[in-house]
């Protein structure tokens, strides 16, 4: 397999900062970080106890700051139901 293609199809570790998953290292597909024009993810915390009382099962929104910020450091932006 072509080395560039293999790298693009691989995984990278994203560090989550703030919110319910602060300090977690989350593996993400390489393309989700470097090829997506709006990278980010709605993640399920490891326990519902971390979700807001009025929105159990809510997803934590994590996104990187715009370039030139580190694309492997995603900041907590809030909750989505």
mmCIF file of the N, C-alpha and C atoms, coordinates in Angstrom:
data_MODEL
# 
_entry.id   MODEL 
# 
loop_
_atom_site.group_PDB 
_atom_site.id 
_atom_site.type_symbol 
_atom_site.label_atom_id 
_atom_site.label_alt_id 
_atom_site.label_comp_id 
_atom_site.label_asym_id 
_atom_site.label_entity_id 
_atom_site.label_seq_id 
_atom_site.pdbx_PDB_ins_code 
_atom_site.Cartn_x 
_atom_site.Cartn_y 
_atom_site.Cartn_z 
_atom_site.occupancy 
_atom_site.B_iso_or_equiv 
_atom_site.pdbx_formal_charge 
_atom_site.auth_seq_id 
_atom_site.auth_comp_id 
_atom_site.auth_asym_id 
_atom_site.auth_atom_id 
_atom_site.pdbx_PDB_model_num 
ATOM 1   N N  . UNK A 1 1  ? 0.845   -1.180 0.000  1.00 0.00 ? 1  UNK A N  1 
ATOM 2   C CA . UNK A 1 1  ? 0.000   0.000  0.000  1.00 0.00 ? 1  UNK A CA 1 
ATOM 3   C C  . UNK A 1 1  ? 0.885   1.235  0.000  1.00 0.00 ? 1  UNK A C  1 
ATOM 4   N N  . UNK A 1 2  ? 0.482   2.263  -0.724 1.00 0.00 ? 2  UNK A N  1 
ATOM 5   C CA . UNK A 1 2  ? 1.188   3.531  -0.789 1.00 0.00 ? 2  UNK A CA 1 
ATOM 6   C C  . UNK A 1 2  ? 1.313   4.112  0.619  1.00 0.00 ? 2  UNK A C  1 
ATOM 7   N N  . UNK A 1 3  ? 2.504   4.550  1.019  1.00 0.00 ? 3  UNK A N  1 
ATOM 8   C CA . UNK A 1 3  ? 2.741   5.048  2.370  1.00 0.00 ? 3  UNK A CA 1 
ATOM 9   C C  . UNK A 1 3  ? 1.873   6.262  2.689  1.00 0.00 ? 3  UNK A C  1 
ATOM 10  N N  . UNK A 1 4  ? 1.694   7.210  1.737  1.00 0.00 ? 4  UNK A N  1 
ATOM 11  C CA . UNK A 1 4  ? 0.856   8.379  1.991  1.00 0.00 ? 4  UNK A CA 1 
ATOM 12  C C  . UNK A 1 4  ? -0.595  7.958  2.203  1.00 0.00 ? 4  UNK A C  1 
ATOM 13  N N  . UNK A 1 5  ? -1.083  7.040  1.393  1.00 0.00 ? 5  UNK A N  1 
ATOM 14  C CA . UNK A 1 5  ? -2.449  6.560  1.520  1.00 0.00 ? 5  UNK A CA 1 
ATOM 15  C C  . UNK A 1 5  ? -2.628  5.831  2.846  1.00 0.00 ? 5  UNK A C  1 
ATOM 16  N N  . UNK A 1 6  ? -1.645  5.020  3.210  1.00 0.00 ? 6  UNK A N  1 
ATOM 17  C CA . UNK A 1 6  ? -1.709  4.289  4.479  1.00 0.00 ? 6  UNK A CA 1 
ATOM 18  C C  . UNK A 1 6  ? -1.782  5.274  5.641  1.00 0.00 ? 6  UNK A C  1 
ATOM 19  N N  . UNK A 1 7  ? -0.986  6.351  5.598  1.00 0.00 ? 7  UNK A N  1 
ATOM 20  C CA . UNK A 1 7  ? -0.983  7.364  6.655  1.00 0.00 ? 7  UNK A CA 1 
ATOM 21  C C  . UNK A 1 7  ? -2.341  8.056  6.725  1.00 0.00 ? 7  UNK A C  1 
ATOM 22  N N  . UNK A 1 8  ? -2.916  8.416  5.586  1.00 0.00 ? 8  UNK A N  1 
ATOM 23  C CA . UNK A 1 8  ? -4.200  9.105  5.547  1.00 0.00 ? 8  UNK A CA 1 
ATOM 24  C C  . UNK A 1 8  ? -5.345  8.211  6.010  1.00 0.00 ? 8  UNK A C  1 
ATOM 25  N N  . UNK A 1 9  ? -5.207  6.905  5.884  1.00 0.00 ? 9  UNK A N  1 
ATOM 26  C CA . UNK A 1 9  ? -6.255  5.992  6.322  1.00 0.00 ? 9  UNK A CA 1 
ATOM 27  C C  . UNK A 1 9  ? -6.054  5.536  7.765  1.00 0.00 ? 9  UNK A C  1 
ATOM 28  N N  . UNK A 1 10 ? -4.964  5.963  8.387  1.00 0.00 ? 10 UNK A N  1 
ATOM 29  C CA . UNK A 1 10 ? -4.660  5.556  9.753  1.00 0.00 ? 10 UNK A CA 1 
ATOM 30  C C  . UNK A 1 10 ? -5.376  6.404  10.792 1.00 0.00 ? 10 UNK A C  1 
ATOM 31  N N  . UNK A 1 11 ? -4.905  6.287  11.992 1.00 0.00 ? 11 UNK A N  1 
ATOM 32  C CA . UNK A 1 11 ? -5.501  6.969  13.128 1.00 0.00 ? 11 UNK A CA 1 
ATOM 33  C C  . UNK A 1 11 ? -4.490  7.893  13.772 1.00 0.00 ? 11 UNK A C  1 
ATOM 34  N N  . UNK A 1 12 ? -4.981  8.962  14.396 1.00 0.00 ? 12 UNK A N  1 
ATOM 35  C CA . UNK A 1 12 ? -4.143  9.879  15.165 1.00 0.00 ? 12 UNK A CA 1 
ATOM 36  C C  . UNK A 1 12 ? -4.795  10.070 16.529 1.00 0.00 ? 12 UNK A C  1 
ATOM 37  N N  . UNK A 1 13 ? -3.993  10.421 17.519 1.00 0.00 ? 13 UNK A N  1 
ATOM 38  C CA . UNK A 1 13 ? -4.507  10.658 18.865 1.00 0.00 ? 13 UNK A CA 1 
ATOM 39  C C  . UNK A 1 13 ? -4.786  12.144 19.055 1.00 0.00 ? 13 UNK A C  1 
ATOM 40  N N  . UNK A 1 14 ? -6.023  12.449 19.448 1.00 0.00 ? 14 UNK A N  1 
ATOM 41  C CA . UNK A 1 14 ? -6.457  13.809 19.727 1.00 0.00 ? 14 UNK A CA 1 
ATOM 42  C C  . UNK A 1 14 ? -6.598  13.950 21.240 1.00 0.00 ? 14 UNK A C  1 
ATOM 43  N N  . UNK A 1 15 ? -6.040  15.023 21.808 1.00 0.00 ? 15 UNK A N  1 
ATOM 44  C CA . UNK A 1 15 ? -6.164  15.295 23.236 1.00 0.00 ? 15 UNK A CA 1 
ATOM 45  C C  . UNK A 1 15 ? -7.377  16.200 23.436 1.00 0.00 ? 15 UNK A C  1 
ATOM 46  N N  . UNK A 1 16 ? -8.279  15.780 24.334 1.00 0.00 ? 16 UNK A N  1 
ATOM 47  C CA . UNK A 1 16 ? -9.480  16.552 24.622 1.00 0.00 ? 16 UNK A CA 1 
ATOM 48  C C  . UNK A 1 16 ? -9.223  17.448 25.827 1.00 0.00 ? 16 UNK A C  1 
ATOM 49  N N  . UNK A 1 17 ? -9.598  18.725 25.685 1.00 0.00 ? 17 UNK A N  1 
ATOM 50  C CA . UNK A 1 17 ? -9.306  19.720 26.716 1.00 0.00 ? 17 UNK A CA 1 
ATOM 51  C C  . UNK A 1 17 ? -10.606 20.338 27.215 1.00 0.00 ? 17 UNK A C  1 
ATOM 52  N N  . UNK A 1 18 ? -10.801 20.304 28.522 1.00 0.00 ? 18 UNK A N  1 
ATOM 53  C CA . UNK A 1 18 ? -11.992 20.879 29.129 1.00 0.00 ? 18 UNK A CA 1 
ATOM 54  C C  . UNK A 1 18 ? -13.163 19.915 29.100 1.00 0.00 ? 18 UNK A C  1 
ATOM 55  N N  . UNK A 1 19 ? -14.242 20.324 29.755 1.00 0.00 ? 19 UNK A N  1 
ATOM 56  C CA . UNK A 1 19 ? -15.462 19.531 29.727 1.00 0.00 ? 19 UNK A CA 1 
ATOM 57  C C  . UNK A 1 19 ? -15.352 18.188 30.406 1.00 0.00 ? 19 UNK A C  1 
ATOM 58  N N  . UNK A 1 20 ? -16.308 17.315 30.100 1.00 0.00 ? 20 UNK A N  1 
ATOM 59  C CA . UNK A 1 20 ? -16.410 16.041 30.816 1.00 0.00 ? 20 UNK A CA 1 
ATOM 60  C C  . UNK A 1 20 ? -15.320 15.032 30.474 1.00 0.00 ? 20 UNK A C  1 
ATOM 61  N N  . UNK A 1 21 ? -14.607 15.251 29.385 1.00 0.00 ? 21 UNK A N  1 
ATOM 62  C CA . UNK A 1 21 ? -13.591 14.280 28.971 1.00 0.00 ? 21 UNK A CA 1 
ATOM 63  C C  . UNK A 1 21 ? -12.192 14.882 28.997 1.00 0.00 ? 21 UNK A C  1 
ATOM 64  N N  . UNK A 1 22 ? -12.017 15.919 29.810 1.00 0.00 ? 22 UNK A N  1 
ATOM 65  C CA . UNK A 1 22 ? -10.747 16.629 29.904 1.00 0.00 ? 22 UNK A CA 1 
ATOM 66  C C  . UNK A 1 22 ? -9.582  15.681 30.150 1.00 0.00 ? 22 UNK A C  1 
ATOM 67  N N  . UNK A 1 23 ? -8.556  15.815 29.342 1.00 0.00 ? 23 UNK A N  1 
ATOM 68  C CA . UNK A 1 23 ? -7.360  14.993 29.494 1.00 0.00 ? 23 UNK A CA 1 
ATOM 69  C C  . UNK A 1 23 ? -7.411  13.657 28.788 1.00 0.00 ? 23 UNK A C  1 
ATOM 70  N N  . UNK A 1 24 ? -8.553  13.312 28.211 1.00 0.00 ? 24 UNK A N  1 
ATOM 71  C CA . UNK A 1 24 ? -8.696  12.045 27.497 1.00 0.00 ? 24 UNK A CA 1 
ATOM 72  C C  . UNK A 1 24 ? -7.952  12.117 26.167 1.00 0.00 ? 24 UNK A C  1 
ATOM 73  N N  . UNK A 1 25 ? -7.323  11.032 25.785 1.00 0.00 ? 25 UNK A N  1 
ATOM 74  C CA . UNK A 1 25 ? -6.726  10.906 24.463 1.00 0.00 ? 25 UNK A CA 1 
ATOM 75  C C  . UNK A 1 25 ? -7.675  10.051 23.640 1.00 0.00 ? 25 UNK A C  1 
ATOM 76  N N  . UNK A 1 26 ? -8.207  10.640 22.566 1.00 0.00 ? 26 UNK A N  1 
ATOM 77  C CA . UNK A 1 26 ? -9.221  9.992  21.739 1.00 0.00 ? 26 UNK A CA 1 
ATOM 78  C C  . UNK A 1 26 ? -8.644  9.665  20.368 1.00 0.00 ? 26 UNK A C  1 
ATOM 79  N N  . UNK A 1 27 ? -8.567  8.389  19.984 1.00 0.00 ? 27 UNK A N  1 
ATOM 80  C CA . UNK A 1 27 ? -8.127  8.057  18.625 1.00 0.00 ? 27 UNK A CA 1 
ATOM 81  C C  . UNK A 1 27 ? -9.183  8.520  17.613 1.00 0.00 ? 27 UNK A C  1 
ATOM 82  N N  . UNK A 1 28 ? -8.731  9.175  16.570 1.00 0.00 ? 28 UNK A N  1 
ATOM 83  C CA . UNK A 1 28 ? -9.621  9.657  15.509 1.00 0.00 ? 28 UNK A CA 1 
ATOM 84  C C  . UNK A 1 28 ? -9.007  9.292  14.157 1.00 0.00 ? 28 UNK A C  1 
ATOM 85  N N  . UNK A 1 29 ? -9.855  9.022  13.166 1.00 0.00 ? 29 UNK A N  1 
ATOM 86  C CA . UNK A 1 29 ? -9.313  8.758  11.831 1.00 0.00 ? 29 UNK A CA 1 
ATOM 87  C C  . UNK A 1 29 ? -8.524  9.971  11.321 1.00 0.00 ? 29 UNK A C  1 
ATOM 88  N N  . UNK A 1 30 ? -7.408  9.712  10.687 1.00 0.00 ? 30 UNK A N  1 
ATOM 89  C CA . UNK A 1 30 ? -6.546  10.774 10.166 1.00 0.00 ? 30 UNK A CA 1 
ATOM 90  C C  . UNK A 1 30 ? -7.347  11.769 9.328  1.00 0.00 ? 30 UNK A C  1 
ATOM 91  N N  . UNK A 1 31 ? -8.206  11.270 8.458  1.00 0.00 ? 31 UNK A N  1 
ATOM 92  C CA . UNK A 1 31 ? -8.985  12.140 7.572  1.00 0.00 ? 31 UNK A CA 1 
ATOM 93  C C  . UNK A 1 31 ? -9.947  13.030 8.354  1.00 0.00 ? 31 UNK A C  1 
ATOM 94  N N  . UNK A 1 32 ? -10.435 12.573 9.508  1.00 0.00 ? 32 UNK A N  1 
ATOM 95  C CA . UNK A 1 32 ? -11.347 13.381 10.320 1.00 0.00 ? 32 UNK A CA 1 
ATOM 96  C C  . UNK A 1 32 ? -10.650 14.588 10.925 1.00 0.00 ? 32 UNK A C  1 
ATOM 97  N N  . UNK A 1 33 ? -9.351  14.508 11.049 1.00 0.00 ? 33 UNK A N  1 
ATOM 98  C CA . UNK A 1 33 ? -8.579  15.598 11.629 1.00 0.00 ? 33 UNK A CA 1 
ATOM 99  C C  . UNK A 1 33 ? -8.015  16.511 10.537 1.00 0.00 ? 33 UNK A C  1 
ATOM 100 N N  . UNK A 1 34 ? -7.438  15.908 9.502  1.00 0.00 ? 34 UNK A N  1 
ATOM 101 C CA . UNK A 1 34 ? -6.688  16.693 8.522  1.00 0.00 ? 34 UNK A CA 1 
ATOM 102 C C  . UNK A 1 34 ? -7.421  16.965 7.209  1.00 0.00 ? 34 UNK A C  1 
ATOM 103 N N  . UNK A 1 35 ? -8.416  16.160 6.839  1.00 0.00 ? 35 UNK A N  1 
ATOM 104 C CA . UNK A 1 35 ? -9.090  16.352 5.555  1.00 0.00 ? 35 UNK A CA 1 
ATOM 105 C C  . UNK A 1 35 ? -10.467 16.984 5.702  1.00 0.00 ? 35 UNK A C  1 
ATOM 106 N N  . UNK A 1 36 ? -11.042 16.941 6.891  1.00 0.00 ? 36 UNK A N  1 
ATOM 107 C CA . UNK A 1 36 ? -12.366 17.511 7.126  1.00 0.00 ? 36 UNK A CA 1 
ATOM 108 C C  . UNK A 1 36 ? -12.230 19.033 7.253  1.00 0.00 ? 36 UNK A C  1 
ATOM 109 N N  . UNK A 1 37 ? -13.019 19.806 6.499  1.00 0.00 ? 37 UNK A N  1 
ATOM 110 C CA . UNK A 1 37 ? -12.912 21.267 6.605  1.00 0.00 ? 37 UNK A CA 1 
ATOM 111 C C  . UNK A 1 37 ? -13.392 21.805 7.954  1.00 0.00 ? 37 UNK A C  1 
ATOM 112 N N  . UNK A 1 38 ? -14.242 21.058 8.651  1.00 0.00 ? 38 UNK A N  1 
ATOM 113 C CA . UNK A 1 38 ? -14.734 21.440 9.975  1.00 0.00 ? 38 UNK A CA 1 
ATOM 114 C C  . UNK A 1 38 ? -14.562 20.272 10.944 1.00 0.00 ? 38 UNK A C  1 
ATOM 115 N N  . UNK A 1 39 ? -13.316 19.986 11.353 1.00 0.00 ? 39 UNK A N  1 
ATOM 116 C CA . UNK A 1 39 ? -13.103 18.825 12.223 1.00 0.00 ? 39 UNK A CA 1 
ATOM 117 C C  . UNK A 1 39 ? -13.757 19.017 13.590 1.00 0.00 ? 39 UNK A C  1 
ATOM 118 N N  . UNK A 1 40 ? -14.104 17.911 14.181 1.00 0.00 ? 40 UNK A N  1 
ATOM 119 C CA . UNK A 1 40 ? -14.714 17.911 15.499 1.00 0.00 ? 40 UNK A CA 1 
ATOM 120 C C  . UNK A 1 40 ? -15.530 16.654 15.672 1.00 0.00 ? 40 UNK A C  1 
ATOM 121 N N  . UNK A 1 41 ? -16.074 16.481 16.864 1.00 0.00 ? 41 UNK A N  1 
ATOM 122 C CA . UNK A 1 41 ? -16.849 15.273 17.133 1.00 0.00 ? 41 UNK A CA 1 
ATOM 123 C C  . UNK A 1 41 ? -17.835 15.521 18.257 1.00 0.00 ? 41 UNK A C  1 
ATOM 124 N N  . UNK A 1 42 ? -18.943 14.789 18.201 1.00 0.00 ? 42 UNK A N  1 
ATOM 125 C CA . UNK A 1 42 ? -19.904 14.723 19.293 1.00 0.00 ? 42 UNK A CA 1 
ATOM 126 C C  . UNK A 1 42 ? -19.616 13.402 20.001 1.00 0.00 ? 42 UNK A C  1 
ATOM 127 N N  . UNK A 1 43 ? -19.083 13.481 21.202 1.00 0.00 ? 43 UNK A N  1 
ATOM 128 C CA . UNK A 1 43 ? -18.628 12.286 21.903 1.00 0.00 ? 43 UNK A CA 1 
ATOM 129 C C  . UNK A 1 43 ? -19.514 11.975 23.104 1.00 0.00 ? 43 UNK A C  1 
ATOM 130 N N  . UNK A 1 44 ? -19.699 10.696 23.353 1.00 0.00 ? 44 UNK A N  1 
ATOM 131 C CA . UNK A 1 44 ? -20.470 10.240 24.508 1.00 0.00 ? 44 UNK A CA 1 
ATOM 132 C C  . UNK A 1 44 ? -19.505 10.082 25.681 1.00 0.00 ? 44 UNK A C  1 
ATOM 133 N N  . UNK A 1 45 ? -19.725 10.831 26.775 1.00 0.00 ? 45 UNK A N  1 
ATOM 134 C CA . UNK A 1 45 ? -18.852 10.657 27.938 1.00 0.00 ? 45 UNK A CA 1 
ATOM 135 C C  . UNK A 1 45 ? -18.938 9.232  28.469 1.00 0.00 ? 45 UNK A C  1 
ATOM 136 N N  . UNK A 1 46 ? -17.943 8.832  29.243 1.00 0.00 ? 46 UNK A N  1 
ATOM 137 C CA . UNK A 1 46 ? -17.874 7.458  29.735 1.00 0.00 ? 46 UNK A CA 1 
ATOM 138 C C  . UNK A 1 46 ? -18.960 7.137  30.756 1.00 0.00 ? 46 UNK A C  1 
ATOM 139 N N  . UNK A 1 47 ? -19.681 8.143  31.243 1.00 0.00 ? 47 UNK A N  1 
ATOM 140 C CA . UNK A 1 47 ? -20.788 7.922  32.176 1.00 0.00 ? 47 UNK A CA 1 
ATOM 141 C C  . UNK A 1 47 ? -21.825 9.025  32.006 1.00 0.00 ? 47 UNK A C  1 
ATOM 142 N N  . UNK A 1 48 ? -23.094 8.680  32.151 1.00 0.00 ? 48 UNK A N  1 
ATOM 143 C CA . UNK A 1 48 ? -24.158 9.682  32.065 1.00 0.00 ? 48 UNK A CA 1 
ATOM 144 C C  . UNK A 1 48 ? -24.066 10.692 33.199 1.00 0.00 ? 48 UNK A C  1 
ATOM 145 N N  . UNK A 1 49 ? -23.358 10.364 34.261 1.00 0.00 ? 49 UNK A N  1 
ATOM 146 C CA . UNK A 1 49 ? -23.221 11.293 35.377 1.00 0.00 ? 49 UNK A CA 1 
ATOM 147 C C  . UNK A 1 49 ? -22.503 12.571 34.957 1.00 0.00 ? 49 UNK A C  1 
ATOM 148 N N  . UNK A 1 50 ? -21.781 12.520 33.851 1.00 0.00 ? 50 UNK A N  1 
ATOM 149 C CA . UNK A 1 50 ? -21.077 13.699 33.368 1.00 0.00 ? 50 UNK A CA 1 
ATOM 150 C C  . UNK A 1 50 ? -21.955 14.575 32.483 1.00 0.00 ? 50 UNK A C  1 
ATOM 151 N N  . UNK A 1 51 ? -23.078 14.062 32.031 1.00 0.00 ? 51 UNK A N  1 
ATOM 152 C CA . UNK A 1 51 ? -23.995 14.829 31.179 1.00 0.00 ? 51 UNK A CA 1 
ATOM 153 C C  . UNK A 1 51 ? -24.841 15.763 32.055 1.00 0.00 ? 51 UNK A C  1 
ATOM 154 N N  . UNK A 1 52 ? -25.382 16.837 31.449 1.00 0.00 ? 52 UNK A N  1 
ATOM 155 C CA . UNK A 1 52 ? -26.236 17.739 32.227 1.00 0.00 ? 52 UNK A CA 1 
ATOM 156 C C  . UNK A 1 52 ? -27.482 17.012 32.740 1.00 0.00 ? 52 UNK A C  1 
ATOM 157 N N  . UNK A 1 53 ? -27.960 17.394 33.913 1.00 0.00 ? 53 UNK A N  1 
ATOM 158 C CA . UNK A 1 53 ? -29.137 16.750 34.509 1.00 0.00 ? 53 UNK A CA 1 
ATOM 159 C C  . UNK A 1 53 ? -30.352 16.818 33.596 1.00 0.00 ? 53 UNK A C  1 
ATOM 160 N N  . UNK A 1 54 ? -30.499 17.925 32.861 1.00 0.00 ? 54 UNK A N  1 
ATOM 161 C CA . UNK A 1 54 ? -31.671 18.099 32.008 1.00 0.00 ? 54 UNK A CA 1 
ATOM 162 C C  . UNK A 1 54 ? -31.499 17.480 30.618 1.00 0.00 ? 54 UNK A C  1 
ATOM 163 N N  . UNK A 1 55 ? -30.346 16.854 30.368 1.00 0.00 ? 55 UNK A N  1 
ATOM 164 C CA . UNK A 1 55 ? -30.107 16.232 29.057 1.00 0.00 ? 55 UNK A CA 1 
ATOM 165 C C  . UNK A 1 55 ? -29.286 14.956 29.200 1.00 0.00 ? 55 UNK A C  1 
ATOM 166 N N  . UNK A 1 56 ? -29.808 13.945 29.911 1.00 0.00 ? 56 UNK A N  1 
ATOM 167 C CA . UNK A 1 56 ? -29.046 12.696 30.038 1.00 0.00 ? 56 UNK A CA 1 
ATOM 168 C C  . UNK A 1 56 ? -28.811 12.092 28.651 1.00 0.00 ? 56 UNK A C  1 
ATOM 169 N N  . UNK A 1 57 ? -27.643 11.586 28.445 1.00 0.00 ? 57 UNK A N  1 
ATOM 170 C CA . UNK A 1 57 ? -27.301 11.026 27.143 1.00 0.00 ? 57 UNK A CA 1 
ATOM 171 C C  . UNK A 1 57 ? -26.792 12.057 26.149 1.00 0.00 ? 57 UNK A C  1 
ATOM 172 N N  . UNK A 1 58 ? -26.639 13.304 26.597 1.00 0.00 ? 58 UNK A N  1 
ATOM 173 C CA . UNK A 1 58 ? -26.133 14.348 25.706 1.00 0.00 ? 58 UNK A CA 1 
ATOM 174 C C  . UNK A 1 58 ? -24.709 14.028 25.259 1.00 0.00 ? 58 UNK A C  1 
ATOM 175 N N  . UNK A 1 59 ? -24.340 14.560 24.108 1.00 0.00 ? 59 UNK A N  1 
ATOM 176 C CA . UNK A 1 59 ? -22.985 14.391 23.570 1.00 0.00 ? 59 UNK A CA 1 
ATOM 177 C C  . UNK A 1 59 ? -22.153 15.632 23.858 1.00 0.00 ? 59 UNK A C  1 
ATOM 178 N N  . UNK A 1 60 ? -20.897 15.421 24.189 1.00 0.00 ? 60 UNK A N  1 
ATOM 179 C CA . UNK A 1 60 ? -19.956 16.520 24.400 1.00 0.00 ? 60 UNK A CA 1 
ATOM 180 C C  . UNK A 1 60 ? -19.356 16.906 23.045 1.00 0.00 ? 60 UNK A C  1 
ATOM 181 N N  . UNK A 1 61 ? -19.383 18.186 22.748 1.00 0.00 ? 61 UNK A N  1 
ATOM 182 C CA . UNK A 1 61 ? -18.859 18.687 21.480 1.00 0.00 ? 61 UNK A CA 1 
ATOM 183 C C  . UNK A 1 61 ? -17.405 19.112 21.682 1.00 0.00 ? 61 UNK A C  1 
ATOM 184 N N  . UNK A 1 62 ? -16.515 18.531 20.877 1.00 0.00 ? 62 UNK A N  1 
ATOM 185 C CA . UNK A 1 62 ? -15.100 18.895 20.899 1.00 0.00 ? 62 UNK A CA 1 
ATOM 186 C C  . UNK A 1 62 ? -14.666 19.268 19.493 1.00 0.00 ? 62 UNK A C  1 
ATOM 187 N N  . UNK A 1 63 ? -13.954 20.394 19.390 1.00 0.00 ? 63 UNK A N  1 
ATOM 188 C CA . UNK A 1 63 ? -13.434 20.876 18.107 1.00 0.00 ? 63 UNK A CA 1 
ATOM 189 C C  . UNK A 1 63 ? -12.081 21.530 18.337 1.00 0.00 ? 63 UNK A C  1 
ATOM 190 N N  . UNK A 1 64 ? -11.218 21.509 17.345 1.00 0.00 ? 64 UNK A N  1 
ATOM 191 C CA . UNK A 1 64 ? -9.952  22.220 17.489 1.00 0.00 ? 64 UNK A CA 1 
ATOM 192 C C  . UNK A 1 64 ? -10.170 23.717 17.280 1.00 0.00 ? 64 UNK A C  1 
ATOM 193 N N  . UNK A 1 65 ? -9.265  24.508 17.805 1.00 0.00 ? 65 UNK A N  1 
ATOM 194 C CA . UNK A 1 65 ? -9.249  25.926 17.462 1.00 0.00 ? 65 UNK A CA 1 
ATOM 195 C C  . UNK A 1 65 ? -8.806  26.051 16.010 1.00 0.00 ? 65 UNK A C  1 
ATOM 196 N N  . UNK A 1 66 ? -9.146  27.157 15.355 1.00 0.00 ? 66 UNK A N  1 
ATOM 197 C CA . UNK A 1 66 ? -8.723  27.339 13.959 1.00 0.00 ? 66 UNK A CA 1 
ATOM 198 C C  . UNK A 1 66 ? -7.195  27.358 13.828 1.00 0.00 ? 66 UNK A C  1 
ATOM 199 N N  . UNK A 1 67 ? -6.707  26.992 12.633 1.00 0.00 ? 67 UNK A N  1 
ATOM 200 C CA . UNK A 1 67 ? -5.268  27.056 12.337 1.00 0.00 ? 67 UNK A CA 1 
ATOM 201 C C  . UNK A 1 67 ? -4.799  28.491 12.571 1.00 0.00 ? 67 UNK A C  1 
ATOM 202 N N  . UNK A 1 68 ? -3.630  28.635 13.083 1.00 0.00 ? 68 UNK A N  1 
ATOM 203 C CA . UNK A 1 68 ? -2.516  27.689 13.179 1.00 0.00 ? 68 UNK A CA 1 
ATOM 204 C C  . UNK A 1 68 ? -2.475  26.885 14.479 1.00 0.00 ? 68 UNK A C  1 
ATOM 205 N N  . UNK A 1 69 ? -3.585  26.798 15.203 1.00 0.00 ? 69 UNK A N  1 
ATOM 206 C CA . UNK A 1 69 ? -3.606  26.013 16.443 1.00 0.00 ? 69 UNK A CA 1 
ATOM 207 C C  . UNK A 1 69 ? -3.320  24.541 16.150 1.00 0.00 ? 69 UNK A C  1 
ATOM 208 N N  . UNK A 1 70 ? -2.917  23.829 17.172 1.00 0.00 ? 70 UNK A N  1 
ATOM 209 C CA . UNK A 1 70 ? -2.612  22.399 17.067 1.00 0.00 ? 70 UNK A CA 1 
ATOM 210 C C  . UNK A 1 70 ? -3.873  21.624 16.685 1.00 0.00 ? 70 UNK A C  1 
ATOM 211 N N  . UNK A 1 71 ? -3.902  20.946 15.538 1.00 0.00 ? 71 UNK A N  1 
ATOM 212 C CA . UNK A 1 71 ? -5.096  20.204 15.115 1.00 0.00 ? 71 UNK A CA 1 
ATOM 213 C C  . UNK A 1 71 ? -5.367  18.958 15.953 1.00 0.00 ? 71 UNK A C  1 
ATOM 214 N N  . UNK A 1 72 ? -4.409  18.584 16.807 1.00 0.00 ? 72 UNK A N  1 
ATOM 215 C CA . UNK A 1 72 ? -4.571  17.401 17.646 1.00 0.00 ? 72 UNK A CA 1 
ATOM 216 C C  . UNK A 1 72 ? -4.975  17.755 19.077 1.00 0.00 ? 72 UNK A C  1 
ATOM 217 N N  . UNK A 1 73 ? -5.380  18.997 19.289 1.00 0.00 ? 73 UNK A N  1 
ATOM 218 C CA . UNK A 1 73 ? -5.837  19.475 20.602 1.00 0.00 ? 73 UNK A CA 1 
ATOM 219 C C  . UNK A 1 73 ? -7.241  20.034 20.400 1.00 0.00 ? 73 UNK A C  1 
ATOM 220 N N  . UNK A 1 74 ? -8.249  19.277 20.856 1.00 0.00 ? 74 UNK A N  1 
ATOM 221 C CA . UNK A 1 74 ? -9.650  19.661 20.655 1.00 0.00 ? 74 UNK A CA 1 
ATOM 222 C C  . UNK A 1 74 ? -10.225 20.178 21.959 1.00 0.00 ? 74 UNK A C  1 
ATOM 223 N N  . UNK A 1 75 ? -10.935 21.297 21.863 1.00 0.00 ? 75 UNK A N  1 
ATOM 224 C CA . UNK A 1 75 ? -11.475 22.006 23.016 1.00 0.00 ? 75 UNK A CA 1 
ATOM 225 C C  . UNK A 1 75 ? -12.973 21.712 23.164 1.00 0.00 ? 75 UNK A C  1 
ATOM 226 N N  . UNK A 1 76 ? -13.427 21.573 24.408 1.00 0.00 ? 76 UNK A N  1 
ATOM 227 C CA . UNK A 1 76 ? -14.841 21.347 24.683 1.00 0.00 ? 76 UNK A CA 1 
ATOM 228 C C  . UNK A 1 76 ? -15.619 22.610 24.354 1.00 0.00 ? 76 UNK A C  1 
ATOM 229 N N  . UNK A 1 77 ? -16.697 22.447 23.580 1.00 0.00 ? 77 UNK A N  1 
ATOM 230 C CA . UNK A 1 77 ? -17.517 23.591 23.148 1.00 0.00 ? 77 UNK A CA 1 
ATOM 231 C C  . UNK A 1 77 ? -18.910 23.580 23.763 1.00 0.00 ? 77 UNK A C  1 
ATOM 232 N N  . UNK A 1 78 ? -19.289 22.501 24.447 1.00 0.00 ? 78 UNK A N  1 
ATOM 233 C CA . UNK A 1 78 ? -20.600 22.440 25.066 1.00 0.00 ? 78 UNK A CA 1 
ATOM 234 C C  . UNK A 1 78 ? -21.272 21.099 24.793 1.00 0.00 ? 78 UNK A C  1 
ATOM 235 N N  . UNK A 1 79 ? -22.593 21.103 24.875 1.00 0.00 ? 79 UNK A N  1 
ATOM 236 C CA . UNK A 1 79 ? -23.386 19.873 24.755 1.00 0.00 ? 79 UNK A CA 1 
ATOM 237 C C  . UNK A 1 79 ? -24.338 19.949 23.573 1.00 0.00 ? 79 UNK A C  1 
ATOM 238 N N  . UNK A 1 80 ? -24.655 18.792 22.990 1.00 0.00 ? 80 UNK A N  1 
ATOM 239 C CA . UNK A 1 80 ? -25.764 18.637 22.050 1.00 0.00 ? 80 UNK A CA 1 
ATOM 240 C C  . UNK A 1 80 ? -26.613 17.485 22.582 1.00 0.00 ? 80 UNK A C  1 
ATOM 241 N N  . UNK A 1 81 ? -27.943 17.613 22.436 1.00 0.00 ? 81 UNK A N  1 
ATOM 242 C CA . UNK A 1 81 ? -28.811 16.555 22.953 1.00 0.00 ? 81 UNK A CA 1 
ATOM 243 C C  . UNK A 1 81 ? -28.670 15.254 22.196 1.00 0.00 ? 81 UNK A C  1 
# 
